[in-house]
Amino acid sequence: MTGAVDLSVCNTLGLHASAEHLVVIEKESQLFDLLAAGDLTKRPFQVLGGGSNVVLRPHLPGTVVLMRTRGIRWERGARGFINVTAAAGEPWHDLVRYTLGQGWSGLENLALIPGSVGAAPMQNIGAYGVELADRLVSLRALDLDDGSIRVFDRDACGFGYRDSRFRAHDADRFIVIEITLGLSEKPRPMVGYPDLRDELQMMGCGEPSAVQIAEAVIRVRRRKLPDPRFQGNAGSFFKNPVLPTAQAEQLSQRHPHLSLRESGHGMVKLSAAQLIDRCGWKGKQNGRAGVWQRQPLVLINLGGATAAEVLHLADAIRHDVASRYGVDLEIEPRILGQD
Ligand SMILES: Cc1cc2nc3c(=O)[nH]c(=O)nc-3n(C[C@H](O)[C@H](O)[C@H](O)COP(=O)(O)OP(=O)(O)OC[C@H]3O[C@@H](n4cnc5c(N)ncnc54)[C@H](O)[C@@H]3O)c2cc1C
């Protein structure tokens, strides 16, 4: 599609933005047609899945590629393991539901995360104690540098906390075509996360099934997070800061109320939500952008907000947290386009 194309419905923050060109990919072969026509090597271009982890400025120059490929296949592996392969354009939660419906466990803690399968490796999606990296076997991607198809196993993806090579040094180089996950026919419940444990207790589930865990996750998420269909948002707007243990301990001496969580390799994770809350931002507004009352990590579009308003609010929060706690908050969504 050429000519300015409205992307308001293609991002969950509901920001007004337009793309110079838009290409909707429904079949893998279309990617190769675009490549042959030279359209994918012309930069700038942007890939979008569900638009649930982006802040779109008003103009996206070049081509926006909207991934809408579908398809799920699976094969049985050794010792009750199932390898499930899903196309990039599959909605993530549909994949979770499909696997639960088959009686497989592994994705239940990641239920109800918006967006597409192809974007999941970008920031190594995670929730309630499980990350994509815990389940990913491999992914297949198109390398825009030379037009080759590359297969990455988990170790080659450079996964970290809300991070991967595809978001870092290889940003915008690969289009993820499909991912393969290792799931299990045997339950392997991960229910250590306090909110999840409490919810399961309230549901009266002593030894919960994967379906019950997903149900508990969905209940907690619905309570805490705004539904983007009714209230524009991009989920957590900031990553939880991860500090060296010594620095975190000094901070905790000055601010004993802060919760710290071991995150391995001599690092400690702080709660960004707690830092923002302590600075008094819950429910505050900047123009038509606001901070979600029930979860201050989430910035919302109160109706007609611009990217500038959202980013201005984010800057004010970052500034406040930095001056009070000396901690830098990193913005989680990708900021795309120009004013
Ligand atoms: C209410 C809400 C709750 C959320 N909860 C969580 C949560 O619990 N945990 C979590 O980790 N995230 C969460 N998110 C963030 C978001 O849902 C995830 O990051 C999701 O994976 C983004 O998918 P998407 O298809 O919408 O990506 P988009 O927003 O479309 O794109 C995000 C980035 O990925 C790139 N990209 C997209 N598809 C591809 C592809 N096929 N190949 C290459 N690059 C691609 C884009 O260029 C962009 O840089 C939440 C968001 C919302 C709105």
Ligand as a Chemical Component Dictionary entry (heavy atoms), coordinates in Angstrom:
data_LIG
# 
_chem_comp.id                   LIG 
_chem_comp.type                 NON-POLYMER 
_chem_comp.pdbx_formal_charge   0 
_chem_comp.three_letter_code    LIG 
# 
loop_
_chem_comp_atom.comp_id 
_chem_comp_atom.atom_id 
_chem_comp_atom.alt_atom_id 
_chem_comp_atom.type_symbol 
_chem_comp_atom.charge 
_chem_comp_atom.model_Cartn_x 
_chem_comp_atom.model_Cartn_y 
_chem_comp_atom.model_Cartn_z 
_chem_comp_atom.pdbx_ordinal 
LIG C1  C1  C 0 -1.302 -4.536  28.298 1  
LIG C2  C2  C 0 0.089  -4.997  27.924 2  
LIG C3  C3  C 0 0.724  -5.935  28.725 3  
LIG C4  C4  C 0 2.022  -6.377  28.383 4  
LIG N1  N1  N 0 2.602  -7.313  29.187 5  
LIG C5  C5  C 0 3.850  -7.755  28.893 6  
LIG C6  C6  C 0 4.470  -8.730  29.721 7  
LIG O1  O1  O 0 3.900  -9.214  30.689 8  
LIG N2  N2  N 0 5.723  -9.127  29.394 9  
LIG C7  C7  C 0 6.381  -8.626  28.302 10 
LIG O2  O2  O 0 7.525  -9.042  28.062 11 
LIG N3  N3  N 0 5.799  -7.719  27.500 12 
LIG C8  C8  C 0 4.563  -7.265  27.753 13 
LIG N4  N4  N 0 3.967  -6.321  26.956 14 
LIG C9  C9  C 0 4.718  -5.788  25.807 15 
LIG C10 C10 C 0 4.377  -6.474  24.459 16 
LIG O3  O3  O 0 3.140  -7.093  24.510 17 
LIG C11 C11 C 0 5.431  -7.516  24.068 18 
LIG O4  O4  O 0 6.710  -6.929  24.017 19 
LIG C12 C12 C 0 5.124  -8.147  22.698 20 
LIG O5  O5  O 0 6.039  -9.180  22.443 21 
LIG C13 C13 C 0 5.176  -7.136  21.542 22 
LIG O6  O6  O 0 4.645  -7.783  20.407 23 
LIG P1  P1  P 0 4.118  -6.951  19.168 24 
LIG O7  O7  O 0 3.838  -7.927  18.084 25 
LIG O8  O8  O 0 3.017  -6.074  19.570 26 
LIG O9  O9  O 0 5.425  -6.107  18.812 27 
LIG P2  P2  P 0 5.473  -4.661  18.150 28 
LIG O10 O10 O 0 5.098  -3.654  19.164 29 
LIG O11 O11 O 0 4.752  -4.667  16.863 30 
LIG O12 O12 O 0 7.038  -4.560  17.864 31 
LIG C14 C14 C 0 7.946  -4.500  18.949 32 
LIG C15 C15 C 0 9.375  -4.554  18.351 33 
LIG O13 O13 O 0 9.577  -5.817  17.725 34 
LIG C16 C16 C 0 9.884  -5.663  16.345 35 
LIG N5  N5  N 0 9.223  -6.769  15.625 36 
LIG C17 C17 C 0 7.910  -7.099  15.667 37 
LIG N6  N6  N 0 7.700  -8.219  14.939 38 
LIG C18 C18 C 0 8.894  -8.576  14.416 39 
LIG C19 C19 C 0 9.334  -9.630  13.554 40 
LIG N7  N7  N 0 8.515  -10.577 13.099 41 
LIG N8  N8  N 0 10.652 -9.669  13.201 42 
LIG C20 C20 C 0 11.517 -8.727  13.643 43 
LIG N9  N9  N 0 11.159 -7.701  14.464 44 
LIG C21 C21 C 0 9.862  -7.646  14.853 45 
LIG C22 C22 C 0 9.370  -4.281  15.970 46 
LIG O14 O14 O 0 10.114 -3.740  14.896 47 
LIG C23 C23 C 0 9.590  -3.506  17.268 48 
LIG O15 O15 O 0 10.926 -3.091  17.343 49 
LIG C24 C24 C 0 2.673  -5.858  27.243 50 
LIG C25 C25 C 0 2.022  -4.915  26.441 51 
LIG C26 C26 C 0 0.741  -4.494  26.770 52 
LIG C27 C27 C 0 0.041  -3.504  25.889 53 
# 
loop_
_chem_comp_bond.comp_id 
_chem_comp_bond.atom_id_1 
_chem_comp_bond.atom_id_2 
_chem_comp_bond.value_order 
_chem_comp_bond.pdbx_ordinal 
LIG C1  C2  SING 1  
LIG C2  C3  SING 2  
LIG C2  C26 DOUB 3  
LIG C3  C4  DOUB 4  
LIG C4  N1  SING 5  
LIG C4  C24 SING 6  
LIG N1  C5  DOUB 7  
LIG C5  C6  SING 8  
LIG C5  C8  SING 9  
LIG C6  O1  DOUB 10 
LIG C6  N2  SING 11 
LIG N2  C7  SING 12 
LIG C7  O2  DOUB 13 
LIG C7  N3  SING 14 
LIG N3  C8  DOUB 15 
LIG C8  N4  SING 16 
LIG N4  C9  SING 17 
LIG N4  C24 SING 18 
LIG C9  C10 SING 19 
LIG C10 O3  SING 20 
LIG C10 C11 SING 21 
LIG C11 O4  SING 22 
LIG C11 C12 SING 23 
LIG C12 O5  SING 24 
LIG C12 C13 SING 25 
LIG C13 O6  SING 26 
LIG O6  P1  SING 27 
LIG P1  O7  DOUB 28 
LIG P1  O8  SING 29 
LIG P1  O9  SING 30 
LIG O9  P2  SING 31 
LIG P2  O10 DOUB 32 
LIG P2  O11 SING 33 
LIG P2  O12 SING 34 
LIG O12 C14 SING 35 
LIG C14 C15 SING 36 
LIG C15 O13 SING 37 
LIG C15 C23 SING 38 
LIG O13 C16 SING 39 
LIG C16 N5  SING 40 
LIG C16 C22 SING 41 
LIG N5  C17 SING 42 
LIG N5  C21 SING 43 
LIG C17 N6  DOUB 44 
LIG N6  C18 SING 45 
LIG C18 C19 SING 46 
LIG C18 C21 DOUB 47 
LIG C19 N7  SING 48 
LIG C19 N8  DOUB 49 
LIG N8  C20 SING 50 
LIG C20 N9  DOUB 51 
LIG N9  C21 SING 52 
LIG C22 O14 SING 53 
LIG C22 C23 SING 54 
LIG C23 O15 SING 55 
LIG C24 C25 DOUB 56 
LIG C25 C26 SING 57 
LIG C26 C27 SING 58 
# 
